[in-house]
Amino acid sequence: MTEPGFLSTTRAFYDAIATEYADRYRDILDDQPLERGMLGAFAELVRGAAEGPVADIGCGEGRVTAHLNALGLPVYGIDLSPQMIATARRTHPELRFEVGSMLSLDIPDGALAGAVVWYSIIHTPQELLPEVFAELQRVLAPGAPLLVAFQVGDEPLHIDRPFGHEVSLDFHRRQPDRIAEQLGGAGLAVRARLVREPEEGVEGTPQAFLLARKPA
């Protein structure tokens, strides 16, 4: 089966910038109390739901995986980019990281006690998001929470030659109401949402965080 073109483009982009990306963003959560709050709420919901592992899907260099591990969750990371996974393994050798795609997760039905998709839907074409959310619904246990983060907006951001590398990629901004509707269509009811205004001089758009749950 032929791989969708956006997967190849996304993989090549992050493979090229893995080292620089990790260096720039490794400690970013230290200055993001609202993000830490959403991750903390997610961790509490996991502890009150099903038994089993938690997956950080689209984990990049592993900073959110490591944060969830520090909160006491049995978490592991999955990412499309082999170089990002290699970076995560070097940085966090005590944790498990695997190469994989959120369109086709190598996870049994209902196996996860929770999942985080932290800025991981931003490269997926709009028409494929229902397929992504259906796959997430499949792998979550009944009652398990899902935390989704993304930039808010309607127009994509095109990034060309990051850190001087000859790669480019579109970053798709999303509307929270639309994502909540699509999650609901996949059987994942949104229970809470946060939209944070952009940090002046740092971000160009608001940031959204949706907490959903697979019905028990």
C-alpha positions in Angstrom: 0.0 0.0 0.0 1.4 3.4 -1.0 2.1 5.7 1.9 0.3 9.1 1.9 2.6 11.8 0.7 2.2 14.0 3.8 3.7 11.2 6.0 6.9 11.0 3.9 7.2 14.8 3.9 6.6 15.1 7.6 9.1 12.3 8.4 11.8 13.9 6.2 11.2 17.3 7.8 11.6 16.1 11.4 14.4 13.6 10.5 16.4 16.6 9.2 15.9 18.9 12.2 15.8 16.4 15.1 18.9 17.6 16.9 18.2 21.3 16.6 14.6 20.9 17.5 15.5 18.9 20.7 18.0 21.5 21.7 15.5 24.4 21.3 12.4 22.9 22.9 13.7 20.4 25.5 12.9 22.7 28.5 9.9 24.6 27.1 7.4 23.1 29.5 9.3 24.8 32.4 7.8 28.1 31.2 4.3 26.7 30.4 2.2 26.4 33.6 -1.1 26.0 31.8 0.3 23.2 29.6 1.6 21.5 32.7 -1.8 21.9 34.3 -3.5 20.2 31.4 -1.0 17.3 31.5 -1.4 17.0 35.2 -5.2 16.9 34.9 -4.8 14.2 32.2 -2.5 12.2 34.5 -5.1 12.3 37.3 -7.8 11.1 34.9 -5.6 8.2 33.8 -5.1 7.1 37.4 -8.9 7.0 37.8 -9.6 5.1 34.6 -8.5 1.8 33.2 -5.2 -0.1 33.9 -2.6 -0.2 31.2 0.1 1.9 29.5 -0.2 5.4 28.2 1.0 6.5 24.8 2.5 9.9 23.8 1.7 9.8 20.1 3.8 12.1 18.1 6.3 12.3 20.9 9.1 14.1 19.1 12.2 14.2 21.2 10.3 12.9 24.3 9.8 15.9 26.5 6.1 15.3 27.2 6.8 11.6 27.5 9.3 12.3 30.2 7.0 14.8 32.0 4.2 12.2 32.1 6.7 9.7 33.4 7.6 12.1 36.2 3.9 12.3 37.0 3.9 8.6 37.7 2.3 7.3 34.5 3.5 4.1 32.7 4.1 6.0 29.5 5.9 5.4 26.2 6.4 7.5 23.1 5.6 6.9 19.4 6.8 9.1 16.6 6.8 9.0 12.8 10.4 10.2 12.6 13.2 7.7 13.2 15.6 10.5 14.0 13.3 12.0 16.6 13.0 8.6 18.2 16.8 8.1 18.2 17.1 11.5 19.9 14.4 10.7 22.5 16.2 7.4 23.3 19.5 9.1 23.8 17.9 11.8 26.0 15.7 9.5 28.0 17.3 6.1 27.9 15.1 4.9 30.8 12.0 5.3 28.7 10.5 3.3 25.7 10.2 4.9 22.3 8.9 3.4 19.1 8.6 4.5 15.4 5.0 4.5 14.3 2.2 6.4 12.6 -1.1 7.5 14.2 -2.9 6.4 11.1 -2.1 2.8 11.8 -1.0 2.2 15.4 0.6 -1.2 16.3 -1.5 -1.3 19.4 -4.2 -3.9 20.3 -7.8 -2.7 20.6 -8.6 -1.1 24.0 -5.0 -1.5 25.3 -4.2 2.1 26.3 -5.2 3.7 29.7 -4.7 7.1 28.0 -3.1 8.9 25.1 -1.6 12.3 24.5 -1.5 13.8 21.0 0.6 16.9 21.7 0.7 19.0 18.5 0.7 15.8 16.5 -2.4 16.4 14.3 -1.0 19.6 12.8 0.5 18.0 9.7 -2.5 15.7 8.9 -4.8 16.8 6.1 -8.3 17.8 7.4 -10.0 15.0 5.5 -7.9 12.3 7.3 -8.5 13.6 10.8 -11.6 11.4 11.3 -9.5 8.4 10.4 -6.9 9.5 13.0 -9.5 9.9 15.7 -11.1 6.6 14.9 -7.7 4.9 15.3 -7.2 6.6 18.7 -10.7 5.5 19.8 -9.8 2.0 18.8 -6.7 1.7 21.0 -8.1 3.4 24.1 -9.7 1.3 26.9 -13.2 2.2 27.9 -13.1 5.2 30.2 -9.6 6.2 29.1 -8.8 9.9 28.5 -7.3 11.6 25.5 -5.5 14.9 25.5 -5.1 16.8 22.2 -3.1 20.0 21.7 -2.8 22.2 18.6 -2.6 25.8 17.3 -5.8 27.6 16.7 -6.6 29.2 13.3 -7.8 28.7 9.8 -4.8 29.2 7.6 -1.8 26.9 7.5 1.7 28.1 8.4 4.4 27.1 5.9 7.9 26.7 7.3 10.8 26.6 4.8 14.4 25.7 5.5 14.3 25.5 9.3 17.8 25.6 10.9 19.1 25.9 7.4 18.0 22.4 6.3 16.6 22.0 2.8 13.1 20.8 4.0 9.7 22.5 4.3 6.4 21.6 5.8 2.9 23.0 6.3 1.5 23.3 9.9 -2.3 23.1 9.9 -4.0 25.3 12.5 -7.4 24.0 13.7 -10.6 25.3 15.3 -11.4 23.8 18.7 -15.1 23.5 17.9 -14.4 21.6 14.7 -11.9 19.2 16.4 -14.4 18.6 19.3 -17.0 17.7 16.7 -14.7 15.3 14.9 -13.6 13.7 18.2 -17.3 13.3 19.1 -18.0 11.7 15.7 -15.3 9.1 16.5 -16.9 8.3 19.9 -14.6 10.5 22.0 -16.6 13.0 24.0 -14.8 16.2 24.9 -15.0 16.9 28.6 -12.9 20.0 28.9 -11.1 22.5 26.8 -8.6 25.3 27.3 -7.6 28.0 24.7 -4.6 30.0 25.7 -3.8 33.3 24.1 -0.5 33.5 22.3 2.6 34.6 24.3 3.6 38.0 22.9 6.7 37.9 20.8 6.8 34.1 20.9 3.6 32.8 19.2 1.4 34.0 16.4 -1.8 32.1 17.3 -3.8 30.9 20.4 -3.1 27.4 21.6 -5.9 24.8 22.2 -6.0 21.8 24.5 -9.0 19.4 24.4 -9.5 16.6 27.0 -11.7 13.9 25.7 -12.8 10.5 27.0 -13.8 7.2 25.5 -17.1 6.2 27.1 -16.9 3.6 29.8 
